[in-house]
Amino acid sequence: MVQRGGPVRSKVMPTVNGANLKQAIRDNVQICSQLHTDANYAYRGLQHEYEHKSVKHMAGEFSRHEGENVITTASVESFFSLLKRGVVGTFHHISAQHLPLYLAEFDHRHNCRKMTDGERKDFGLTKAVGKRLIYRA
């Protein structure tokens, strides 16, 4: 999930179905927020809790204007594209055991992409306070 102009939040989902997707949205998106998705059937029913807008990729629609709003899924697709390229081009294989760590790394990369090196360092160090790195063979 990506907040427009804001952070990304990704999560491992062993089973992807309508119930799991809707629960992940409810856990991470404030009720009554504007929600942009593709036209996947799994998202049906969200219009009762959110201002749900969708684009129909199968019909060649990737964005549309509704007044001053642009309905699109480009932000999340851009993030997912970078994640896929990282897997294919750099890591080549990701085990299910370590997938949450890879997702956390790519979340961090995306969320800190506009920071300076110094800001990124300071932000990273705040995440390490009170934690120990333990190597387990």
C-alpha positions in Angstrom: 0.0 0.0 0.0 1.2 3.5 -0.8 -0.2 6.8 0.6 -0.1 9.3 -2.2 2.9 11.5 -1.6 3.6 9.5 1.5 5.1 6.2 2.8 4.7 2.7 1.4 3.8 -0.2 3.6 4.2 -3.8 2.3 3.3 -7.1 3.9 3.7 -10.8 3.2 0.4 -12.4 2.5 0.7 -16.3 2.2 -2.8 -16.4 0.7 -4.2 -13.5 -1.4 -7.9 -13.4 -1.6 -10.7 -10.8 -1.1 -11.0 -11.4 2.6 -7.3 -11.0 3.3 -6.9 -8.0 1.0 -9.8 -6.2 2.6 -8.5 -7.0 6.1 -5.0 -5.7 5.2 -6.7 -2.5 4.0 -8.8 -2.1 7.1 -5.7 -2.6 9.3 -3.7 0.1 7.4 -6.1 2.6 5.9 -8.3 5.0 7.9 -12.0 4.5 7.3 -13.6 7.0 4.9 -10.2 7.6 3.1 -10.1 7.7 -0.6 -8.8 4.3 -1.9 -7.5 3.7 -5.4 -7.2 0.1 -6.7 -7.4 -1.8 -10.0 -10.8 -3.3 -10.9 -9.9 -6.7 -9.3 -13.1 -8.4 -8.0 -11.4 -9.0 -4.6 -11.8 -5.3 -3.8 -15.5 -5.3 -4.2 -17.5 -4.2 -1.1 -15.0 -1.6 0.1 -17.2 1.3 -1.1 -19.2 1.0 2.2 -16.1 1.9 4.3 -14.0 3.9 1.9 -14.3 6.3 -1.0 -13.3 3.5 -3.3 -12.2 4.3 -6.9 -10.8 1.9 -9.4 -9.2 1.8 -12.8 -9.8 -0.9 -15.4 -6.5 -2.0 -16.7 -8.1 -4.7 -18.8 -9.9 -2.0 -20.7 -6.7 0.0 -21.2 -7.5 2.5 -18.4 -4.6 3.4 -16.2 -5.7 6.7 -14.9 -8.6 9.1 -15.2 -9.6 12.5 -13.9 -12.6 13.0 -11.7 -12.7 16.7 -11.0 -9.4 17.6 -9.4 -8.7 14.0 -8.5 -6.6 11.7 -10.6 -7.6 8.0 -10.1 -4.5 5.8 -10.6 -2.5 3.0 -9.1 0.8 4.3 -10.6 2.5 4.9 -7.2 2.0 1.3 -5.9 2.8 -0.2 -9.3 6.1 1.9 -9.4 7.1 0.5 -5.9 6.2 -3.1 -6.9 8.2 -2.7 -10.1 11.3 -1.6 -8.2 10.8 -4.5 -5.8 10.6 -7.0 -8.7 13.6 -5.6 -10.4 15.6 -5.8 -7.1 14.7 -9.5 -6.8 15.4 -10.4 -10.5 18.4 -8.2 -10.9 20.2 -8.2 -7.6 18.9 -10.9 -5.2 17.8 -13.5 -7.9 16.0 -15.6 -5.2 14.2 -14.7 -2.0 13.2 -17.4 0.5 9.8 -17.2 2.1 11.6 -17.2 5.5 13.4 -13.9 4.7 10.7 -12.2 2.6 9.5 -9.9 5.4 13.1 -8.5 5.7 13.4 -7.9 2.0 10.1 -6.1 2.0 11.2 -4.0 5.0 14.4 -3.0 3.1 12.4 -1.9 0.0 9.9 -0.1 2.1 12.8 1.8 3.7 14.4 2.5 0.4 11.2 4.0 -1.0 10.3 5.9 2.2 13.7 7.5 2.5 14.4 8.1 -1.2 14.1 11.9 -0.9 16.3 12.2 2.3 19.9 13.3 2.2 22.5 10.8 3.3 22.8 12.4 6.7 19.0 12.4 7.3 18.9 8.7 6.2 21.7 7.9 8.6 20.1 9.6 11.5 16.7 8.0 10.7 18.4 4.5 10.5 20.2 5.0 13.8 16.9 5.9 15.6 15.5 2.5 14.5 18.5 0.7 16.2 18.1 2.2 19.6 17.6 -0.5 22.2 18.1 -3.4 19.7 20.9 -5.9 19.6 22.1 -7.7 16.5 22.5 -11.3 17.2 24.0 -13.8 14.8 22.5 -17.3 15.0 24.1 -20.0 13.0 
